[in-house]
Each structure stands twice: as C-alpha cells, then as structure tokens.
C-alpha cells in the first residue's frame, strides 16, 4: 500500500475526514498523488468506523487506517501505487 505522507496531497490538516459525510465531501475533490500524479487518491480514516464507513471502504472510496491515531499517520492513500 502506497500511503501519501500527512497532508502531502492537500496541504491543510482540516481536510482529514472524521465522519461519513466528511469523507464523501473530501473524496469529491480532485487530489493528485505527489509520487505518481494519479488522481486515484482516497482518504484514510482512523478510529472505530461506523457501518457506512465500512461499506465505503468495501467500495474503495476510503481506506480504514485502524484504531491507533498518530500525528505521523498518512491521511491519503494512492490507489494507483498500491
């Protein structure tokens, strides 16, 4: 899994999705992977996911990052560089 470094694709901390609604809003914006320039970039969501987030992860719309939240965790995943 190629993970985009924290905020490398977005530049601001506020773009980290914290809920289903925010994840939908953030994924609609075009992002580019700083490594391969692909627009196939999805947000990584941390913490205990609600069922809707699990469904979105199953569809490849978000990546579930696990329960441990750390300031150095990546916020974005490039699906083209997997």
C-alpha positions as a Markdown table, in Angstrom:
| # | Residue | x | y | z |
|---|---|---|---|---|
| 1 | Unk | 0.0 | 0.0 | 0.0 |
| 2 | Unk | 1.4 | 3.3 | -1.0 |
| 3 | Unk | 0.4 | 5.9 | 1.5 |
| 4 | Unk | 0.6 | 9.6 | 0.8 |
| 5 | Unk | 2.5 | 11.4 | 3.6 |
| 6 | Unk | 0.5 | 13.5 | 6.0 |
| 7 | Unk | -1.1 | 16.4 | 4.1 |
| 8 | Unk | 1.3 | 16.0 | 1.2 |
| 9 | Unk | -1.6 | 15.9 | -1.3 |
| 10 | Unk | -3.8 | 18.5 | 0.4 |
| 11 | Unk | -1.6 | 21.0 | 2.4 |
| 12 | Unk | -4.0 | 21.5 | 5.3 |
| 13 | Unk | -4.9 | 19.5 | 8.3 |
| 14 | Unk | -8.6 | 20.4 | 8.1 |
| 15 | Unk | -9.1 | 18.1 | 5.1 |
| 16 | Unk | -8.9 | 14.9 | 7.2 |
| 17 | Unk | -12.3 | 13.2 | 7.1 |
| 18 | Unk | -13.7 | 12.4 | 10.5 |
| 19 | Unk | -17.1 | 11.2 | 9.5 |
| 20 | Unk | -19.0 | 9.6 | 6.7 |
| 21 | Unk | -20.3 | 12.9 | 5.4 |
| 22 | Unk | -16.9 | 14.5 | 5.6 |
| 23 | Unk | -15.4 | 11.5 | 3.8 |
| 24 | Unk | -17.9 | 11.9 | 0.9 |
| 25 | Unk | -17.2 | 15.6 | 0.7 |
| 26 | Unk | -13.4 | 15.2 | 0.7 |
| 27 | Unk | -13.4 | 12.4 | -1.9 |
| 28 | Unk | -15.3 | 14.5 | -4.4 |
| 29 | Unk | -12.4 | 17.0 | -4.6 |
| 30 | Unk | -9.6 | 16.1 | -7.1 |
| 31 | Unk | -6.3 | 15.2 | -5.4 |
| 32 | Unk | -3.0 | 14.1 | -7.0 |
| 33 | Unk | -0.5 | 11.7 | -5.6 |
| 34 | Unk | 2.8 | 13.5 | -5.2 |
| 35 | Unk | 4.7 | 10.4 | -6.3 |
| 36 | Unk | 2.9 | 9.2 | -9.5 |
| 37 | Unk | 0.5 | 12.2 | -10.1 |
| 38 | Unk | -2.5 | 9.9 | -10.2 |
| 39 | Unk | -5.9 | 11.3 | -9.2 |
| 40 | Unk | -6.8 | 7.9 | -7.6 |
| 41 | Unk | -6.3 | 9.3 | -4.1 |
| 42 | Unk | -8.7 | 8.3 | -1.3 |
| 43 | Unk | -8.8 | 9.5 | 2.4 |
| 44 | Unk | -7.6 | 7.2 | 5.2 |
| 45 | Unk | -10.0 | 7.3 | 8.1 |
| 46 | Unk | -8.8 | 6.3 | 11.6 |
| 47 | Unk | -10.8 | 5.2 | 14.7 |
| 48 | Unk | -13.7 | 2.9 | 15.1 |
| 49 | Unk | -15.7 | 3.0 | 11.8 |
| 50 | Unk | -19.4 | 3.2 | 11.6 |
| 51 | Unk | -21.1 | 0.7 | 9.2 |
| 52 | Unk | -21.4 | 3.3 | 6.5 |
| 53 | Unk | -17.6 | 3.8 | 6.5 |
| 54 | Unk | -17.1 | 0.0 | 6.4 |
| 55 | Unk | -19.3 | -0.1 | 3.3 |
| 56 | Unk | -17.4 | 2.8 | 1.7 |
| 57 | Unk | -14.1 | 1.0 | 2.4 |
| 58 | Unk | -15.5 | -2.1 | 0.7 |
| 59 | Unk | -16.3 | 0.0 | -2.4 |
| 60 | Unk | -12.8 | 1.5 | -2.3 |
| 61 | Unk | -13.9 | 5.0 | -1.5 |
| 62 | Unk | -12.0 | 5.3 | 1.8 |
| 63 | Unk | -9.2 | 3.3 | 3.5 |
| 64 | Unk | -9.7 | 2.3 | 7.1 |
| 65 | Unk | -6.5 | 3.1 | 8.9 |
| 66 | Unk | -7.1 | 1.3 | 12.2 |
| 67 | Unk | -7.7 | 2.5 | 15.8 |
| 68 | Unk | -4.3 | 4.0 | 16.6 |
| 69 | Unk | -4.2 | 7.6 | 15.7 |
| 70 | Unk | -0.8 | 9.2 | 15.5 |
| 71 | Unk | 0.2 | 12.6 | 14.2 |
| 72 | Unk | 2.6 | 10.9 | 11.7 |
| 73 | Unk | -0.1 | 8.7 | 10.2 |
| 74 | Unk | -0.8 | 9.3 | 6.5 |
| 75 | Unk | -4.1 | 11.0 | 5.6 |
| 76 | Unk | -4.3 | 9.9 | 2.0 |
| 77 | Unk | -3.8 | 6.7 | 0.0 |
| 78 | Unk | -2.9 | 6.4 | -3.6 |
| 79 | Unk | -4.8 | 3.5 | -5.2 |
| 80 | Unk | -2.7 | 3.6 | -8.3 |
| 81 | Unk | 0.5 | 3.0 | -6.4 |
| 82 | Unk | -0.8 | 0.0 | -4.3 |
